[in-house]
Amino acid sequence: MGEFLEELKKEIEKTQVVILAGGSAKRMGKIDKPKALLELKDGITLLDNEIEFFAKCGFKNFIFLLGYLHEQIEEHLEKKKYKEKFNISISIDPTTENWGKGKALKFAFQNGKIKKERFIVTFPDDLKLDYSLPIKLLLQHISFVKKYRSLGTITLVNGIEFPFGVAKLNGEGRVISFVEKPLVDTLTSIGLYIFEPEVFKLIEEKIDLSVAKAIEFENVIIPQLASEGKLFSLIVPPDVWIPINDIKSYEKAKEIFAKI
């Protein structure tokens, strides 16, 4: 067991955590701060929670990809003295227009902010409530790499709450059943990925920084890896994930964290 733990520690130490925190929270109403700085409770922001989520599992290498009002996040990181606790790199998008997460990743890699080593991609507004999840993901990924030469692992929930009421009809148009916001049995990404260094070659090839449109890596890199048979998965239950997409989901998250 001691040998296993030492090997796990080494794998954690050489894994980068790339936190994409450049969002402006357009669906949250008029706020004068980046979405990542919204508070969950007692001065703890979404960004603080995300850092702590990985820090509890021993991760220390953090790269922040910033855009909208990036000065506020930089100031927050200084205030919290994160640079004294962790290895911190910051990449600032050259523009907030027609950029996207795919360009943000390539730009950070080209400028040496992200090293050509294994990396996790994560988002502060996708709250994960299982604090052992980073370890589970890393171990699952390493297993797939060794067994299948996988290049990436995506975290999925095996069900999601459909946001509307769903009806079933008979042949005459009569409603025979109705369920408000049912749990739909479909595999859904929770915005938590891990990749091998070879994926940077794919990012270089598939993402063009010069095109006049935003490029999301979920639209380009993830489908490409899947088509090549190089993408595997970790499946978790629906109750470990809270996506914060609007005011309602944000209030729900604050209620849950108030009890933790």
TAHUMO-V616042 format. One record per residue. N is the residue number from 1. RES is the residue in one letter. SS is DSSP state (~ for helix, > for strand, _ for the rest). BURIAL is + if it has 24 or more other C-alpha atoms within 12 Angstrom, else -. Layout:
# TAHUMO-V616042
((N/RES/SS/BURIAL) (N/RES/SS/BURIAL))
This chain:
# TAHUMO-V616042
((1/M/_/-) (2/G/~/-) (3/E/~/-) (4/F/~/-) (5/L/~/-) (6/E/~/-) (7/E/~/-) (8/L/~/+) (9/K/~/-) (10/K/~/-) (11/E/~/+) (12/I/~/+) (13/E/~/+) (14/K/_/+) (15/T/_/+) (16/Q/>/+) (17/V/>/+) (18/V/>/+) (19/I/>/+) (20/L/>/+) (21/A/_/+) (22/G/_/+) (23/G/_/+) (24/S/_/+) (25/A/_/+) (26/K/~/-) (27/R/~/-) (28/M/~/-) (29/G/_/-) (30/K/_/-) (31/I/_/-) (32/D/_/-) (33/K/_/+) (34/P/_/+) (35/K/~/+) (36/A/~/+) (37/L/~/+) (38/L/_/+) (39/E/>/+) (40/L/>/+) (41/K/>/-) (42/D/_/-) (43/G/_/-) (44/I/>/-) (45/T/>/+) (46/L/~/+) (47/L/~/+) (48/D/~/+) (49/N/~/+) (50/E/~/+) (51/I/~/+) (52/E/~/+) (53/F/~/+) (54/F/~/+) (55/A/~/+) (56/K/_/-) (57/C/_/+) (58/G/_/+) (59/F/_/+) (60/K/_/+) (61/N/>/+) (62/F/>/+) (63/I/>/+) (64/F/>/+) (65/L/>/+) (66/L/>/+) (67/G/_/+) (68/Y/_/+) (69/L/_/+) (70/H/~/+) (71/E/~/-) (72/Q/~/-) (73/I/~/+) (74/E/~/+) (75/E/~/-) (76/H/~/+) (77/L/~/+) (78/E/~/-) (79/K/~/-) (80/K/_/-) (81/K/_/-) (82/Y/~/+) (83/K/~/-) (84/E/~/-) (85/K/~/-) (86/F/_/+) (87/N/>/+) (88/I/>/+) (89/S/>/+) (90/I/>/+) (91/S/>/+) (92/I/>/+) (93/D/_/+) (94/P/_/-) (95/T/_/-) (96/T/_/-) (97/E/_/-) (98/N/_/-) (99/W/_/+) (100/G/_/+) (101/K/~/+) (102/G/~/+) (103/K/~/+) (104/A/~/+) (105/L/~/+) (106/K/~/+) (107/F/~/+) (108/A/~/+) (109/F/~/+) (110/Q/~/-) (111/N/_/-) (112/G/_/-) (113/K/_/+) (114/I/_/+) (115/K/_/+) (116/K/_/+) (117/E/_/+) (118/R/_/+) (119/F/>/+) (120/I/>/+) (121/V/>/+) (122/T/>/+) (123/F/>/+) (124/P/_/+) (125/D/_/+) (126/D/>/+) (127/L/>/+) (128/K/>/+) (129/L/_/+) (130/D/_/-) (131/Y/_/-) (132/S/_/-) (133/L/~/+) (134/P/~/+) (135/I/~/+) (136/K/~/+) (137/L/~/+) (138/L/~/+) (139/L/~/+) (140/Q/~/+) (141/H/~/+) (142/I/~/+) (143/S/~/-) (144/F/~/+) (145/V/~/+) (146/K/~/-) (147/K/~/-) (148/Y/~/-) (149/R/_/-) (150/S/_/+) (151/L/_/+) (152/G/>/+) (153/T/>/+) (154/I/>/+) (155/T/>/+) (156/L/>/+) (157/V/>/+) (158/N/_/-) (159/G/_/-) (160/I/>/+) (161/E/>/+) (162/F/_/-) (163/P/_/-) (164/F/_/-) (165/G/>/-) (166/V/>/-) (167/A/>/-) (168/K/>/-) (169/L/>/-) (170/N/_/-) (171/G/_/-) (172/E/_/-) (173/G/_/-) (174/R/_/-) (175/V/>/-) (176/I/>/-) (177/S/>/-) (178/F/>/-) (179/V/>/-) (180/E/>/-) (181/K/_/-) (182/P/_/-) (183/L/>/-) (184/V/>/-) (185/D/_/-) (186/T/_/-) (187/L/_/-) (188/T/>/+) (189/S/>/+) (190/I/>/+) (191/G/>/+) (192/L/>/+) (193/Y/>/+) (194/I/>/+) (195/F/>/+) (196/E/_/+) (197/P/_/+) (198/E/_/+) (199/V/~/+) (200/F/~/+) (201/K/~/-) (202/L/~/+) (203/I/~/+) (204/E/~/+) (205/E/~/-) (206/K/~/+) (207/I/_/+) (208/D/_/+) (209/L/_/+) (210/S/_/-) (211/V/_/-) (212/A/_/-) (213/K/_/-) (214/A/_/+) (215/I/_/+) (216/E/_/+) (217/F/~/+) (218/E/~/+) (219/N/~/-) (220/V/~/+) (221/I/~/+) (222/I/~/+) (223/P/~/-) (224/Q/~/-) (225/L/~/+) (226/A/~/-) (227/S/~/-) (228/E/_/-) (229/G/_/-) (230/K/_/+) (231/L/>/+) (232/F/>/+) (233/S/>/+) (234/L/>/+) (235/I/>/+) (236/V/>/+) (237/P/_/+) (238/P/~/+) (239/D/~/-) (240/V/~/+) (241/W/>/+) (242/I/>/+) (243/P/>/+) (244/I/_/+) (245/N/_/+) (246/D/_/-) (247/I/~/-) (248/K/~/-) (249/S/~/-) (250/Y/~/+) (251/E/~/-) (252/K/~/-) (253/A/~/+) (254/K/~/+) (255/E/~/-) (256/I/~/-) (257/F/~/-) (258/A/~/-) (259/K/_/-) (260/I/_/-))
